[in-house]
Amino acid sequence: MHESELLGEKPYPFKSGYACIIGEPNAGKSTLLNAVLGTKLSIVTPKPQTTRKQIVGIFNAETGERPCQIVFIDTPGIMKPKYKLHNAMLKFADSAVHDADVVILIIDSKLYHDTGRLLQQDLAFQRISSLSKPKILVMNKIDLLRKEDVLPLLDRLSKEASFNEIVPLSAIAAFNLSEFIKAIYPYLPHHAPLFPADILSTAPERFFVSELIREKIFQLFRDEIPYSTEVVVDSFEENFEKNPRRKDVIRCSIVVERDSQKAILIGRGGAAIRKIGESARRDIEAFLQRPVFLELFVKVRENWRERNSHLRSFGYM
């Protein structure tokens, strides 16, 4: 019970708090965040481990039955670490869980149904199972199941572990999202909004620029190339606001671990790097709502995923 209620006072008529989304790679964390916000904030690709850092997305419902502000924190997928980079990603997830008022575990319902997988086998569940704070289980991808298979799976999962709420939904189809928000609402503190209603995220534009470039690399290249790549915004000249006849100028470095990877990213006659740049520029312009000139460079930083100095400079430590 809220402190004001214990004192016989009416609680603050608004709720706001932090909700951390945690799950294994490809469970649909970023897709869920984008669907709830109604806009693309987190990059999404079919490849696992696309998200590397915390991404904050702010949901506002100022009117209606449940006036609230939910500050969602999208986290990297929980996996067994192979590099120091992975350990840093896990720390981002643990930090978000620690700060959250509500923890949301998202799972791939199709995987659980088809394989008979148990919640106890889920690496993300193992990380939050002992928490005393409110926990919500999201059964994602139910659009891939037959309707008659959803309730038996929900019943089985409810017996395997204790959750405050279980919500079946499809993030990609934006199905049952209102029930998802409804499930979170009771566990938010009575509090004024934590951020202005017109703010969608706390991250700077530079961050989203680098993420959109990384997304293109994940989409266009296979094998180890996307995972050995980091994107750094070297400079960001904001010219358009001062003079609409001038474009913003953005220069970025794509960092890889080996010369052979650099050659692949550049491509024959620079074809590959031009393709990355053209595709990323279109998305960046759509996101920023203004024209940009994007210049990309490729640099080699040998074994950067294992070097603390590089991880620190890239914001992972």
C-alpha positions as CSV (number, residue, x, y, z in Angstrom):
1,M,0.0,0.0,0.0
2,H,1.2,3.5,-0.8
3,E,2.4,5.6,2.1
4,S,-0.2,8.2,1.6
5,E,-2.9,5.6,1.9
6,L,-1.5,4.4,5.2
7,L,-1.9,7.9,6.4
8,G,-5.5,8.1,5.3
9,E,-4.6,10.4,2.4
10,K,-5.5,9.9,-1.3
11,P,-2.5,8.7,-3.3
12,Y,-1.1,10.8,-6.1
13,P,-3.5,10.4,-9.0
14,F,-0.8,9.4,-11.5
15,K,1.6,6.5,-11.6
16,S,5.1,6.4,-13.1
17,G,8.0,4.0,-12.8
18,Y,10.6,1.8,-14.5
19,A,9.9,-1.4,-16.3
20,C,12.9,-3.6,-17.4
21,I,12.4,-5.9,-20.3
22,I,14.7,-8.9,-20.1
23,G,15.0,-12.1,-22.1
24,E,17.2,-14.3,-24.1
25,P,18.4,-13.2,-27.6
26,N,15.6,-13.1,-30.2
27,A,12.8,-13.3,-27.7
28,G,11.4,-10.1,-29.0
29,K,12.4,-7.4,-26.5
30,S,13.2,-4.7,-28.9
31,T,10.2,-5.5,-31.1
32,L,7.9,-5.3,-28.0
33,L,9.4,-1.9,-27.0
34,N,8.9,-0.5,-30.5
35,A,5.3,-1.9,-30.7
36,V,4.3,-0.3,-27.3
37,L,5.8,3.1,-28.3
38,G,4.3,2.9,-31.8
39,T,7.6,3.9,-33.3
40,K,11.0,2.4,-34.1
41,L,13.3,3.1,-31.2
42,S,15.3,-0.1,-30.8
43,I,17.0,-1.6,-33.9
44,V,15.6,-5.0,-34.8
45,T,17.2,-7.8,-37.0
46,P,16.7,-11.5,-37.3
47,K,20.2,-12.1,-35.8
48,P,20.6,-12.6,-32.1
49,Q,22.5,-10.1,-29.8
50,T,21.5,-7.1,-31.9
51,T,20.9,-5.0,-28.8
52,R,24.1,-4.3,-26.8
53,K,23.2,-1.5,-24.4
54,Q,20.3,-0.3,-22.4
55,I,17.7,1.5,-24.5
56,V,15.2,3.7,-22.7
57,G,11.7,4.2,-24.2
58,I,9.1,6.3,-22.5
59,F,5.4,5.4,-22.7
60,N,2.8,8.0,-21.7
61,A,-0.9,7.6,-21.0
62,E,-2.0,10.9,-19.6
63,T,-5.7,10.2,-19.9
64,G,-8.0,7.3,-19.6
65,E,-8.5,4.7,-16.8
66,R,-4.8,4.3,-16.2
67,P,-2.9,7.6,-16.4
68,C,0.7,6.7,-16.2
69,Q,4.2,7.0,-17.5
70,I,6.2,3.8,-18.0
71,V,9.9,4.1,-18.6
72,F,10.8,0.9,-20.4
73,I,14.4,-0.3,-20.4
74,D,15.3,-2.6,-23.3
75,T,18.3,-4.8,-22.4
76,P,20.8,-7.0,-24.2
77,G,19.8,-10.6,-24.6
78,I,21.0,-12.9,-21.8
79,M,23.5,-15.4,-23.1
80,K,26.6,-17.3,-22.0
81,P,29.4,-14.8,-22.5
82,K,32.3,-15.5,-24.9
83,Y,34.0,-12.1,-24.8
84,K,34.5,-9.3,-22.3
85,L,31.9,-7.4,-24.4
86,H,29.3,-9.9,-23.5
87,N,30.1,-9.6,-19.8
88,A,29.6,-5.8,-20.1
89,M,26.3,-6.4,-21.9
90,L,25.1,-8.6,-19.0
91,K,26.0,-5.9,-16.6
92,F,23.7,-3.5,-18.5
93,A,20.9,-6.0,-18.1
94,D,21.6,-6.6,-14.4
95,S,21.7,-2.8,-13.7
96,A,18.3,-2.3,-15.5
97,V,16.8,-5.1,-13.4
98,H,18.2,-3.6,-10.2
99,D,16.7,-0.2,-11.0
100,A,13.3,-1.4,-12.2
101,D,10.0,-1.2,-10.3
102,V,8.7,-4.1,-12.5
103,V,10.7,-6.8,-14.2
104,I,9.3,-8.2,-17.5
105,L,10.6,-11.5,-18.7
106,I,9.8,-12.1,-22.3
107,I,10.0,-15.6,-23.9
108,D,9.5,-17.1,-27.4
109,S,6.2,-19.0,-27.0
110,K,6.8,-21.0,-30.2
111,L,10.1,-22.2,-28.9
112,Y,8.6,-23.3,-25.6
113,H,5.6,-25.0,-27.2
114,D,7.6,-26.8,-29.9
115,T,10.4,-28.1,-27.7
116,G,8.7,-28.4,-24.3
117,R,11.4,-26.1,-22.9
118,L,11.1,-25.3,-19.2
119,L,11.4,-21.8,-17.7
120,Q,14.2,-23.1,-15.5
121,Q,16.3,-23.6,-18.6
122,D,15.9,-19.9,-19.6
123,L,19.1,-18.0,-18.9
124,A,17.1,-14.7,-18.3
125,F,14.7,-16.5,-15.9
126,Q,17.7,-17.8,-14.0
127,R,18.9,-14.3,-13.5
128,I,15.7,-12.9,-12.1
129,S,14.0,-15.9,-10.4
130,S,15.0,-15.0,-6.9
131,L,13.9,-11.4,-7.1
132,S,11.3,-10.2,-4.7
133,K,10.1,-7.3,-6.9
134,P,7.0,-7.7,-9.2
135,K,7.7,-9.9,-12.2
136,I,5.6,-10.2,-15.3
137,L,6.0,-13.0,-17.8
138,V,5.3,-12.1,-21.5
139,M,4.5,-15.0,-23.8
140,N,5.6,-13.4,-27.1
141,K,5.0,-14.7,-30.6
142,I,1.6,-16.3,-29.9
143,D,0.7,-15.5,-33.5
144,L,2.9,-18.5,-34.4
145,L,0.8,-20.8,-32.3
146,R,-2.6,-22.3,-32.9
147,K,-5.2,-20.7,-30.6
148,E,-5.9,-23.9,-28.8
149,D,-2.2,-24.2,-27.8
150,V,-1.9,-20.9,-26.1
151,L,-3.9,-21.6,-22.9
152,P,-2.3,-25.0,-22.2
153,L,1.1,-23.4,-22.5
154,L,0.1,-20.5,-20.2
155,D,-1.2,-23.0,-17.7
156,R,2.0,-25.0,-17.8
157,L,4.3,-22.0,-17.4
158,S,2.2,-20.6,-14.5
159,K,2.9,-23.9,-12.6
160,E,6.6,-23.8,-13.3
161,A,7.2,-20.4,-11.6
162,S,5.4,-17.7,-9.7
163,F,4.7,-14.4,-11.7
164,N,2.5,-11.6,-10.7
165,E,1.0,-11.6,-14.2
166,I,1.3,-13.6,-17.4
167,V,0.5,-11.9,-20.6
168,P,0.3,-13.7,-24.0
169,L,0.9,-11.3,-26.9
170,S,2.4,-10.8,-30.3
171,A,4.8,-7.9,-30.4
172,I,5.3,-8.0,-34.2
173,A,1.5,-8.0,-34.8
174,A,0.9,-5.5,-32.0
175,F,-1.6,-7.9,-30.5
176,N,-2.8,-7.7,-26.8
177,L,-0.5,-4.7,-26.0
178,S,-3.3,-3.0,-24.1
179,E,-3.4,-6.0,-21.7
180,F,0.3,-5.7,-21.4
181,I,0.1,-2.1,-20.2
182,K,-2.8,-3.1,-18.0
183,A,-0.7,-5.8,-16.3
184,I,2.1,-3.4,-15.5
185,Y,0.0,-0.6,-14.1
186,P,-0.8,-2.0,-10.6
187,Y,2.9,-2.3,-9.8
188,L,3.9,1.2,-10.7
189,P,4.5,3.7,-7.8
190,H,2.1,6.6,-7.4
191,H,4.3,9.4,-8.7
192,A,4.4,12.4,-11.0
193,P,5.8,11.8,-14.5
194,L,9.6,11.2,-14.4
195,F,10.1,12.9,-17.8
196,P,8.2,15.4,-19.9
197,A,5.5,13.8,-22.0
198,D,7.1,14.8,-25.3
199,I,10.3,12.9,-24.6
200,L,10.5,9.5,-26.2
201,S,13.9,8.4,-24.9
202,T,16.7,9.7,-22.8
203,A,19.4,8.7,-25.3
204,P,21.0,11.4,-27.5
205,E,20.6,11.5,-31.3
206,R,24.2,10.4,-31.7
207,F,23.3,7.0,-30.1
208,F,20.5,6.3,-32.5
209,V,22.6,7.3,-35.5
210,S,25.2,4.7,-34.5
211,E,22.5,2.1,-33.8
212,L,20.9,2.6,-37.2
213,I,24.3,2.1,-38.9
214,R,24.9,-1.0,-36.9
215,E,21.4,-2.3,-37.9
216,K,22.4,-2.0,-41.6
217,I,25.6,-4.0,-41.0
218,F,23.6,-6.7,-39.2
219,Q,21.1,-6.8,-42.2
220,L,23.7,-6.8,-45.0
221,F,26.5,-9.1,-43.7
222,R,26.7,-12.6,-42.4
223,D,28.7,-14.7,-40.0
224,E,31.0,-12.9,-37.6
225,I,31.1,-9.5,-39.4
226,P,28.2,-7.9,-37.5
227,Y,29.3,-9.1,-34.1
228,S,32.9,-7.9,-34.5
229,T,31.7,-4.4,-35.5
230,E,31.2,-1.2,-33.4
231,V,30.0,2.2,-34.7
232,V,31.4,5.4,-33.3
233,V,30.0,8.9,-34.2
234,D,33.2,11.0,-34.7
235,S,31.4,14.3,-35.4
236,F,27.9,15.6,-35.7
237,E,27.5,19.0,-37.2
238,E,23.9,20.3,-36.8
239,N,23.6,22.7,-39.6
240,F,20.0,22.3,-40.7
241,E,18.4,24.0,-37.8
242,K,20.5,27.1,-38.3
243,N,20.2,27.1,-42.1
244,P,17.6,24.8,-43.8
245,R,19.6,25.0,-47.0
246,R,22.4,23.1,-45.3
247,K,22.4,19.5,-44.3
248,D,23.6,18.1,-41.0
249,V,27.0,16.5,-41.5
250,I,27.7,13.2,-39.7
251,R,31.0,11.4,-39.8
252,C,31.2,7.9,-38.3
253,S,33.8,5.2,-37.9
254,I,32.9,1.5,-38.3
255,V,35.4,-0.4,-36.1
256,V,36.3,-4.0,-36.8
257,E,38.9,-6.4,-35.4
258,R,40.8,-7.5,-38.5
259,D,42.0,-6.2,-41.9
260,S,40.1,-8.9,-43.7
261,Q,36.8,-7.6,-42.1
262,K,37.7,-4.1,-43.1
263,A,38.1,-5.3,-46.7
264,I,34.7,-7.0,-46.7
265,L,32.9,-3.9,-45.2
266,I,34.5,-1.6,-47.9
267,G,33.9,-4.0,-50.7
268,R,35.2,-4.0,-54.3
269,G,35.6,-0.4,-55.3
270,G,33.9,0.7,-52.1
271,A,30.5,-0.8,-53.2
272,A,29.7,-2.3,-49.8
273,I,30.4,0.8,-47.7
274,R,28.3,2.9,-50.1
275,K,25.4,0.5,-49.7
276,I,25.7,0.7,-45.9
277,G,25.8,4.5,-46.1
278,E,22.9,4.9,-48.5
279,S,20.6,2.6,-46.6
280,A,21.6,4.0,-43.2
281,R,21.3,7.6,-44.4
282,R,17.7,7.1,-45.4
283,D,16.8,5.7,-42.0
284,I,18.7,8.4,-40.1
285,E,16.9,11.1,-42.1
286,A,13.6,9.5,-41.3
287,F,14.4,9.3,-37.6
288,L,15.8,12.8,-37.3
289,Q,13.2,14.3,-39.7
290,R,15.8,16.3,-41.6
291,P,18.4,15.8,-44.4
292,V,21.9,14.6,-43.5
293,F,25.2,14.1,-45.2
294,L,26.7,10.8,-43.9
295,E,30.3,9.9,-44.2
296,L,31.6,6.5,-43.1
297,F,35.1,5.2,-42.4
298,V,36.3,1.7,-41.5
299,K,39.0,1.3,-38.8
300,V,40.7,-1.7,-37.3
301,R,41.0,-2.1,-33.6
302,E,42.4,-5.6,-33.1
303,N,40.5,-7.8,-30.7
304,W,38.5,-4.8,-29.3
305,R,35.8,-7.1,-27.8
306,E,38.4,-8.3,-25.3
307,R,40.2,-5.1,-24.5
308,N,39.0,-3.0,-21.6
309,S,40.4,0.2,-23.0
310,H,38.4,-0.1,-26.2
311,L,35.3,-1.3,-24.4
312,R,35.5,1.7,-22.1
313,S,35.9,4.2,-25.0
314,F,32.9,2.6,-26.7
315,G,30.8,3.1,-23.6
316,Y,30.6,-0.5,-22.4
317,M,32.5,0.1,-19.1
